[in-house]
Amino acid sequence: MSRFGRLLRDLLVVAVIIAGFRYFQTRELPSGPAPSLVGTGLSGETVSLERFRGEPVIVYFWASWCGVCRAMEGNVEGLADVKVVRVAVASGKADAVARALDGARGETVVIDEDGTLASSWGVGAFPTLFWLDAEGQIRFREVGYTSSFGLWWRRALTF
């Protein structure tokens, strides 16, 4: 086998391993219609995913104590032209979550103090992201760190 042929074979093996790992991570996450998401926002208001019906949205489950979530924060911030609903899981009350977000109160944030919403979406690791189309259908699911390019690519395919 030529050097080029071995390289292609090795790349294929790596791609299959990564695909298998990604499948394993997302196997219990919902697909199809998005589950209900209703919770309390930073100002005590009721936030519902239904209010975003008709437009694409990213649902981002994160935790203030999650190092990977902190590392990915700049990547999510780069999605300024996309609606992002942040679900703060086990991160404290609204004031603690606002501090973790650097006081960004203009964000659509849902406080999930006890992890009930995360459980109802099948989320068991952080960060977890769902890309929803305008009809509320889950188009992509991702667990773990996602690069800026990965976020951009999924956004381009969803929106």
C-alpha positions as CSV (number, residue, x, y, z in Angstrom):
1,M,0.0,0.0,0.0
2,S,1.3,3.4,-0.9
3,R,2.0,6.1,1.7
4,F,-1.0,8.1,0.4
5,G,-3.2,5.0,0.7
6,R,-2.1,4.4,4.3
7,L,-2.8,8.1,5.2
8,L,-6.3,7.8,3.7
9,R,-6.9,4.6,5.6
10,D,-5.7,6.1,8.9
11,L,-7.9,9.2,8.3
12,L,-10.9,7.0,7.7
13,V,-10.2,5.0,10.9
14,V,-10.0,8.3,12.9
15,A,-13.2,9.6,11.3
16,V,-15.0,6.4,12.2
17,I,-13.8,6.5,15.8
18,I,-14.8,10.2,16.2
19,A,-18.2,9.5,14.6
20,G,-18.7,6.5,17.0
21,F,-17.7,8.6,20.0
22,R,-20.1,11.5,19.0
23,Y,-22.9,8.9,18.5
24,F,-22.3,7.5,21.9
25,Q,-22.3,11.0,23.5
26,T,-25.7,11.9,21.9
27,R,-27.5,8.6,21.9
28,E,-29.9,9.5,24.7
29,L,-30.5,13.1,23.6
30,P,-33.9,13.9,22.1
31,S,-34.3,14.2,18.3
32,G,-37.2,15.4,16.2
33,P,-39.5,18.0,17.9
34,A,-37.8,19.8,20.8
35,P,-39.1,19.0,24.3
36,S,-40.9,21.8,26.2
37,L,-38.6,24.3,27.9
38,V,-40.3,26.7,30.3
39,G,-38.3,28.2,33.2
40,T,-37.4,31.4,35.1
41,G,-35.2,34.0,33.6
42,L,-32.6,36.2,35.2
43,S,-35.1,38.9,36.1
44,G,-37.7,36.4,37.4
45,E,-39.7,36.4,34.2
46,T,-41.1,33.2,32.6
47,V,-39.0,32.1,29.6
48,S,-40.5,29.7,27.1
49,L,-39.0,28.2,24.1
50,E,-42.4,28.7,22.4
51,R,-41.7,32.4,22.2
52,F,-39.0,31.6,19.6
53,R,-41.3,29.5,17.4
54,G,-40.9,30.6,13.8
55,E,-37.2,31.4,14.1
56,P,-34.1,29.2,14.5
57,V,-32.6,29.0,18.0
58,I,-29.8,27.3,19.8
59,V,-30.5,25.8,23.2
60,Y,-27.3,25.8,25.2
61,F,-27.1,23.8,28.5
62,W,-24.1,25.0,30.5
63,A,-23.0,25.3,34.1
64,S,-21.0,28.1,35.8
65,W,-18.6,25.5,37.4
66,C,-17.9,23.8,34.0
67,G,-14.4,24.5,32.7
68,V,-15.2,23.4,29.2
69,C,-18.3,25.7,29.2
70,R,-16.0,28.6,30.2
71,A,-13.5,27.7,27.5
72,M,-16.4,27.7,24.9
73,E,-17.9,31.0,26.1
74,G,-16.2,33.1,23.4
75,N,-17.3,30.7,20.7
76,V,-20.9,31.0,21.8
77,E,-20.5,34.8,22.1
78,G,-19.4,34.8,18.4
79,L,-23.0,33.7,17.4
80,A,-24.3,37.2,17.9
81,D,-26.7,37.0,15.0
82,V,-28.4,33.8,16.3
83,K,-30.9,33.5,19.1
84,V,-29.3,31.5,21.9
85,V,-31.3,30.3,24.9
86,R,-28.8,29.6,27.7
87,V,-29.9,27.1,30.3
88,A,-27.8,27.6,33.5
89,V,-27.8,24.2,35.2
90,A,-27.0,23.8,38.9
91,S,-25.3,27.2,38.8
92,G,-27.1,28.9,41.6
93,K,-29.7,31.6,41.8
94,A,-30.2,34.4,39.2
95,D,-27.5,36.7,40.8
96,A,-24.9,34.0,40.7
97,V,-25.7,33.1,37.1
98,A,-25.6,36.8,36.1
99,R,-22.1,37.1,37.7
100,A,-21.0,34.0,35.8
101,L,-22.2,35.6,32.6
102,D,-20.4,38.8,33.5
103,G,-23.7,40.6,34.2
104,A,-25.0,40.2,30.6
105,R,-28.7,40.6,31.5
106,G,-29.7,41.0,27.9
107,E,-29.2,37.3,27.3
108,T,-32.1,34.9,27.2
109,V,-31.2,32.8,30.2
110,V,-33.1,30.1,32.0
111,I,-32.2,29.2,35.6
112,D,-32.3,25.4,36.1
113,E,-31.1,25.3,39.7
114,D,-32.0,21.7,40.3
115,G,-31.3,20.3,36.8
116,T,-34.9,19.4,36.1
117,L,-34.9,21.0,32.6
118,A,-31.5,19.4,31.8
119,S,-32.9,16.0,32.8
120,S,-36.1,16.4,30.7
121,W,-33.8,17.1,27.7
122,G,-31.6,14.1,28.5
123,V,-28.6,16.3,29.2
124,G,-26.0,14.5,31.4
125,A,-22.8,16.4,30.4
126,F,-21.9,20.0,29.8
127,P,-21.9,21.8,27.6
128,T,-24.7,20.4,25.5
129,L,-26.1,22.3,22.5
130,F,-29.2,21.7,20.4
131,W,-29.8,23.5,17.1
132,L,-33.5,24.0,16.4
133,D,-34.9,25.1,13.1
134,A,-37.8,27.5,12.8
135,E,-40.4,24.8,13.3
136,G,-38.8,23.7,16.6
137,Q,-37.2,20.5,15.2
138,I,-33.8,19.5,16.5
139,R,-31.4,19.6,13.6
140,F,-28.1,19.0,15.5
141,R,-27.0,17.9,18.9
142,E,-23.6,18.3,20.4
143,V,-22.0,17.4,23.7
144,G,-18.7,18.9,24.8
145,Y,-16.4,21.6,23.4
146,T,-17.4,22.9,20.0
147,S,-15.1,25.2,18.1
148,S,-16.1,28.5,16.6
149,F,-16.0,26.8,13.2
150,G,-18.1,23.9,14.4
151,L,-20.7,26.3,15.7
152,W,-20.7,28.3,12.5
153,W,-20.9,25.2,10.3
154,R,-23.9,23.8,12.2
155,R,-25.5,27.3,12.1
156,A,-25.0,27.5,8.4
157,L,-26.6,24.1,7.9
158,T,-29.6,24.8,10.2
159,F,-30.4,28.4,9.5
